[in-house]
Amino acid sequence: MARFTRSELESFRDKPVEDLLGPGVRLLFVGINPGLWTAATNTHFCHPTNRFYPALRRAGVIDWDLDPGVGMDERQRADLLGAGIGITNLVSRATAKASELTAEELRTGGRRIHDLSEDLHPKVVAVAGVTAYRDAFGRPHAHLGRQSDAVGSGELWVVPNPSGLNAHETVESLSDWYRKVASAAGVI
């Protein structure tokens, strides 16, 4: 697996990571913002300690492993898009920690997700991280799971953040959440 020096990673600070979107998105995963490693590989949720892809595999959503040293290849991108899965972030700029984001950036991101959902019409929007969801959507008492509000025409879910910093979750518990949203979206 490739390694990046701290200096190399810092060179990606504030760089955006492109959304992974295509026609027919049924399940839209929404991260908080890209980390520096994610920006370096141009692959969402790509840090070596992030459990997103292992949990998707365990949930039966994908049948491949991601190499976090190089990121997603074109076949893997096509596989996700072909399954009706898209990935975006509340905030597109890369930081070392989500705590570097401002409250206004998160609120702007919440509005962007609403607008994006209006354009794409996903069946399910799954925001990864309850604290970020609370801040971005102005729902201070929100909890994990399906929300009573919709985003665009789709169901809105809040799922746990797959970051390795989230010690409350495991690959197994995350896979349970991802299986639920994938089933609700009709992608598995």
C-alpha positions as MATLAB code, in Angstrom:
seq = 'MARFTRSELESFRDKPVEDLLGPGVRLLFVGINPGLWTAATNTHFCHPTNRFYPALRRAGVIDWDLDPGVGMDERQRADLLGAGIGITNLVSRATAKASELTAEELRTGGRRIHDLSEDLHPKVVAVAGVTAYRDAFGRPHAHLGRQSDAVGSGELWVVPNPSGLNAHETVESLSDWYRKVASAAGVI';
ca = [
       0.000    0.000    0.000;
       1.261    3.448   -0.869;
       2.088    5.832    1.964;
       2.015    9.585    1.900;
       4.272   11.834    3.913;
       2.680   14.515    6.079;
       4.028   17.113    3.635;
       2.499   15.297    0.659;
      -0.856   15.070    2.423;
      -0.755   18.744    3.414;
      -0.389   19.642   -0.257;
      -3.988   18.414   -0.691;
      -5.436   20.703    1.995;
      -8.547   22.554    0.751;
      -8.554   20.619   -2.537;
     -11.996   19.371   -3.583;
     -12.789   15.748   -4.310;
     -15.134   15.203   -7.232;
     -18.542   13.724   -6.554;
     -19.084   10.173   -7.770;
     -22.410   10.670   -9.512;
     -24.070    9.305  -12.589;
     -27.511    8.846  -14.054;
     -29.866    6.656  -12.102;
     -28.471    7.245   -8.601;
     -30.796    5.442   -6.196;
     -28.575    5.562   -3.101;
     -26.596    8.710   -2.393;
     -24.028    8.444    0.391;
     -23.064   11.798    1.880;
     -19.812   12.130    3.800;
     -18.849   15.104    5.932;
     -15.856   16.244    3.880;
     -12.832   14.591    2.337;
      -9.777   13.972    4.416;
      -6.326   14.680    3.049;
      -5.746   11.008    2.133;
      -9.067   10.947    0.292;
      -8.029   14.027   -1.671;
      -4.635   12.462   -2.456;
      -6.320    9.389   -3.959;
      -9.431   11.199   -5.295;
     -11.535    8.467   -3.696;
     -14.204    9.132   -1.086;
     -13.805    7.375    2.290;
     -10.345    6.137    1.274;
      -8.200    6.459    4.413;
      -6.672    3.095    5.416;
      -8.581    3.124    8.734;
     -11.937    4.023    7.165;
     -14.399    1.118    7.237;
     -16.733    2.303    4.444;
     -15.687   -0.151    1.714;
     -15.140   -3.157    4.007;
     -18.631   -2.541    5.436;
     -20.162   -2.206    1.952;
     -18.549   -5.509    1.010;
     -19.766   -7.245    4.151;
     -23.261   -5.847    3.501;
     -23.262   -7.442    0.038;
     -23.323   -4.095   -1.773;
     -19.936   -4.567   -3.491;
     -17.838   -7.665   -4.183;
     -14.378   -6.083   -4.298;
     -11.790   -4.681   -1.916;
     -10.485   -1.143   -2.162;
      -6.737   -0.553   -2.018;
      -6.538    2.652    0.053;
      -3.024    3.255   -1.206;
      -4.204    3.905   -4.737;
      -7.925    4.524   -4.418;
     -10.706    3.411   -6.682;
      -9.998    2.259  -10.220;
     -12.319    2.948  -13.163;
     -13.920   -0.507  -12.973;
     -14.799    0.020   -9.319;
     -16.225    3.485  -10.055;
     -18.293    2.032  -12.887;
     -19.461   -0.784  -10.615;
     -20.791    1.657   -7.998;
     -22.430    3.900  -10.571;
     -23.893    0.901  -12.382;
     -25.442   -0.267   -9.121;
     -27.102    3.140   -8.683;
     -24.773    4.314   -5.903;
     -23.382    7.838   -5.719;
     -21.073    9.515   -3.219;
     -20.737   13.185   -2.303;
     -19.871   15.281    0.751;
     -21.499   18.067    2.694;
     -18.333   20.112    2.133;
     -16.041   19.352   -0.787;
     -12.772   20.826    0.535;
     -10.234   18.499    2.108;
      -9.108   18.973    5.704;
      -7.130   16.912    8.191;
     -10.152   16.838   10.562;
     -13.848   17.561   10.126;
     -13.614   19.878   13.135;
     -11.812   22.340   10.835;
     -15.100   23.044    9.034;
     -17.264   25.993    9.983;
     -20.914   25.754   10.957;
     -21.773   27.868    7.911;
     -19.937   25.456    5.593;
     -21.991   22.587    6.989;
     -25.290   24.494    6.667;
     -24.408   25.437    3.086;
     -23.612   21.774    2.473;
     -27.012   20.735    3.806;
     -28.708   23.086    1.347;
     -26.498   21.744   -1.473;
     -27.500   18.171   -0.652;
     -31.161   19.169   -0.751;
     -30.675   20.783   -4.174;
     -28.625   17.839   -5.452;
     -31.369   15.459   -4.325;
     -33.946   17.539   -6.188;
     -31.849   17.110   -9.349;
     -30.902   13.436   -8.987;
     -34.042   12.003   -7.323;
     -32.266    9.261   -5.350;
     -34.576    6.933   -3.485;
     -32.357    7.194   -0.376;
     -29.920    9.837    0.841;
     -27.671    8.425    3.582;
     -25.694   11.009    5.559;
     -22.689    9.389    7.267;
     -22.374   11.053   10.659;
     -25.105   12.129   13.044;
     -23.278   15.175   14.428;
     -22.591   16.559   10.966;
     -26.196   15.877    9.993;
     -27.464   17.746   13.041;
     -25.308   20.767   12.183;
     -25.905   20.748    8.422;
     -29.657   20.269    8.547;
     -30.470   22.139   11.742;
     -31.748   19.055   13.571;
     -29.983   19.152   16.972;
     -31.861   16.144   18.362;
     -31.583   13.861   15.313;
     -30.622   10.234   15.791;
     -29.316    7.454   13.595;
     -31.809    5.835   11.257;
     -34.516    6.976    8.901;
     -35.512   10.586    9.454;
     -39.055   11.919    9.307;
     -37.917   14.627    6.877;
     -37.249   13.871    3.245;
     -34.479   15.343    1.137;
     -35.868   16.041   -2.289;
     -38.088   13.133   -3.208;
     -36.071   10.508   -1.344;
     -35.925    9.000    2.103;
     -33.371   10.587    4.395;
     -31.277    8.331    6.591;
     -28.458    9.080    9.016;
     -25.913    6.280    9.282;
     -22.796    6.116   11.452;
     -19.602    7.740   10.273;
     -17.252    4.983    8.993;
     -14.103    6.856   10.010;
     -11.621    4.895   12.066;
     -11.959    7.708   14.625;
     -15.529    6.568   15.340;
     -14.747    3.921   17.954;
     -18.436    3.173   18.580;
     -18.797    1.310   15.292;
     -17.286   -1.798   13.730;
     -17.256   -3.101   10.170;
     -20.068   -5.445   11.218;
     -22.284   -2.742   12.745;
     -21.654   -0.418    9.808;
     -22.526   -3.201    7.368;
     -25.892   -3.607    9.100;
     -26.647    0.092    8.502;
     -25.419    0.011    4.904;
     -27.481   -3.103    4.173;
     -30.574   -1.262    5.473;
     -30.091    1.811    3.275;
     -29.081   -0.269    0.251;
     -32.209   -2.378    0.668;
     -34.409    0.706    1.079;
     -32.888    2.134   -2.103;
     -33.314   -1.122   -4.018;
     -29.623   -1.552   -4.833;
     -29.420   -4.996   -3.178;
];
